[in-house]
């Protein structure tokens, strides 16, 4: 049994992960801006404070906190918030762990497949690939650097570059369930995804099986915007129209953020599979049927 401190513990992934950890006899503490439960502790990133009781007997920290990438248009202020909410929070955790000399067994951080840049290419990106050059890549590079500083204190670090998380409790999938399902842009861009249950199992594996290093947290099956939309329409019995929503319209609606919807490449899950992890939802059909 381990005691795990989670940031972003009340979000989509955090909620599900907390349940899974408790079911597997682990103890969970959560950092929150407004604690309301017995296992929640206050932190204030802007004022650089954390309730020190949160660190009592902690074995692992799982860092999920970060403003939603696709929640608002990317103004200059929003871009700063997207980076700061990930990096400054990790820096704050590091400073406390260092100062209090917390003997962590591991620091496990979310990251995104945006690390490789929002591009559509024939490449299949493995973890050793170079970072991209756009804003999404910039977020992930800084996010990961903030996590990796824990290695200076001889604390093992795990980084999970996550694709689109599919869940029945909200998130991207709910936004995709429009009355008529259509692809976006060219329809040829890839949409790397992962079922929330598989993602949470990966975090559990990182805690229980000493899974350290950087991994792509994506399902092994590759889907384009076109094929994904077609499978989704079939699954929820909605009409599918194969004529994509034009790129210019999405750019008009979302500004620079539209790049998330319009570009995407294949991301390799081989390193994760070689670690011994077996995906329960290795096809989109299986994933969608589970909801």
N, C-alpha and C positions, 0 to 999 in steps of 0.2 A: 504493500500500500504506500502511495506517495501523497504528499500534500502539494497541490498545484495552485498557483496564483494566476488568474486569468485577467487580462485587460480586454475590453470589448466583450465581456462575458454575458451581457444582456442583449447582444445583437443576434442576428439570424444564426450564425455559426456557433457563437458562444453559448447560446441557450441549449442547442442540441448537444454540443460537446460536453457541457456541464452535466447533463443527464447521463451521457455515456460514461463519463469518468466516475460518477457516483455509483452507477450500476456495476462498475468494475472495482468497487470498494476503495476508490481513491477519495481523498478529501479535497474540496474545492473552496478557494477564497476568491472573491471578485473585487476588482478595483472599480469604483463607480464615482461619478461626480456627485450623485445624490443617493447615498446608501440608504436602503430601506429594509434590507434583510439582515439577519444575524451574521451571515458569512460575507457581507459586503463592507468594504472599507473605502473611506474617502480619499480621492486624489484630486489634485488641482494642478494641471499641467502649466497653466499660465503663471501661477504663483510658485511653481516648482516644489510642491509639497505632497507627501504621501503619509497617511497614518501608518506609523511604524509597526503597529500591531499586525498589519497585513503580511509582514514578512516572518512572523513567528513560525518556526519549524517548516519553512517552505523548502521543497525539494526542486521544483521546476517552476519557471514562469512561462506561460503561453501568451504571446503578445499578438492580439488580434485587433487592437484599437486602431482606428483611422477613419477619417471622414469618407463618406461614400463617393467613389470616383465618378459615378454617373448620376449623382443626385441633383447637381446644379450645373449650369453653364460655367465654363472655365474662365472666369474673370481673373484679373491679376491677383486680387485678394483671395479668391477661391483656390487658385493654384498654390498660393503660400499656405493656405489652411490644409490642403491635401498633403503637402510635404510635412509641415510642422506637426500635424496630428499624429503622424507616424514616427517621425525622427525625434522631435522634442520629447515625446512620451517615452521612447526607448532610451534616450539620454538620461531622462529623469530616473528611470528604473536602474540604469547602470550606476548612476551616482549614489543611489541609496544602497544598492547591493555592495558596491565597493566600500562605502563609508561604514556600513554595518557589518562588513565582512561576512556576508551570507554565503555559506558553502553550497551553492546551487549545484545540482547534478546536471542541469541543462537549461538553456534558454532557447525556446522554440518560437520562431517568428513566422507570421504570414508574410508573403510577398505576392507578386503577381506575374503572370506570363507576359505582362507588359514590359518586363525586363528586356525582352528581345526586340522591343519596338513594335509599333502597330504597322506591320507590313504584310503584304500578301505575296508569297513567293513559293517556289517549289521545295525550299529547304524544310527539313524536319529538325526543329531546334532541340538540341540536347543541352544539358546543364552547362557544358563547357563552352557553348557559343558566346560570342561577344555580346555586350549590351547594345541596345539600339541607341538612336541619336535623338529621339523625340521626347516629348514631355512625359509620356507614360514610362518610358525607360528611365528618365531622370528620377521620377518618384521612386521606382523600384531600386535603383542603384543606391540612392541615399538611405532608403529604408533598410536595405541589406547591410550597408556599411555601419549603420547604427546598431544593428543586431550583432554584427561580427566583433564589435569592440569588447563584448563579454569574454572573448577568447584571451584578451589581455590578462584576465583574472583566472586563467586556466579553467574556464567554464565552457563545456561543449555547446556548440551552437547548431541548431537545425533550422533551415530555411525552406519553406514550402511555397514554391511559385505556383499560385493557384489559378485555374481557369474559371469560367463562368460556373457558379455553384447552383445546381438545380435542387429546388426544395418546394414542398407543397405549402410552406408557411410564409411565402412572400419571396422577395428578391426578383431576379431577372426573369424567371419563368412566368411569374404572374403578369409581368408587363408584356410578355410575348403573346399572351392569350387574348388576342384581339378577335372581334367578330369574324373577320376574314384574315387568314394567315398568309403572309407573303414574304418572300426573301427580301433582303435589303441590298441596295447598291448593285454591284455586278452579280451578286448571288454566289460568286465563285470563291469569296474569302472564307477561310476556315474559322470555325467557332469552337475552340477547345473548351470542354466542359467537364464537370465532375459531379456525381451525385453527392448530396450533403452527407449521407451515411458513410460513404467511402472516405470522404475527406475527414470526418470525425474519427474514423477508424485509423487513419494515417497518423493523426495527432496522438491517439492512444498508443499506437505502435512506437512513436517517437519517445513517449514516456516509459513504456514497459520494456522495449527491446533495444534501447540505446541507438536509435536511428539518428545519426548525426550527419551533418553536411548539407548540401543543397540539392533539393529534389523538385522535379515538376510534379505538381499535384493535379493531374488531368487524367481522364479516362483514356484507355489505349485506342479507342475508336476515333477516327477522324471524320468530322462532318462539316460540310460547307453550309453557308447560310441557306442555300437552296434546299439541300437534303435535310437539314435540321428542321426547316419550316414545314416541309412536306411530312416528315415523321410526326411533328407536333400536331399538325392539322388532323392527321389520321388518328392519333392518340386521343384527342379531345373532341373528335367528330365535328370539326368545324371546316368550312370550305377553304380549299387551298387554291390560291391564284398564283401561277408561276411567273407573272410579270412583276419584277422587283420594284420596290419603292425607289424612285430615282435618287441618286447621290446628292444632287443639288438641293432637293427638298429636305433631306436630312441635315445637310449643312446649314440650311436656312433656319431649321428648327433648333438645332443643337450647337451650332457654331463649331469651334475647333473640336469639341467633345465628340462630334459625329465620327471621328476617326476610329473610335472604339467599335462602332457598328459596321464601318465600311472596310476595315482591313483585318486580316488575321491569317496566320500560317499554322501549319501542323506543329504540334508540340509533342515531343517524345515522352512516353511513360515507361520506357524500358528500364531506366535506372531504378525506378520505384519497384517494378516487377522483379528485377534482379535482387532486390533487398529481401525478397520473400513475401512481399505484399500481394495479395490476390484480390482483385477488384470484384466485388459482388455485382456491380452494375457496369459491366464492360461494354455494353452496347446501349445506344440511346433508346432503343425500343424497350429494353428491360427497365431502364431508368424511368421512363415516362409511365410505364405500366404500374410502377410502384406507388404512384401518387393518386 
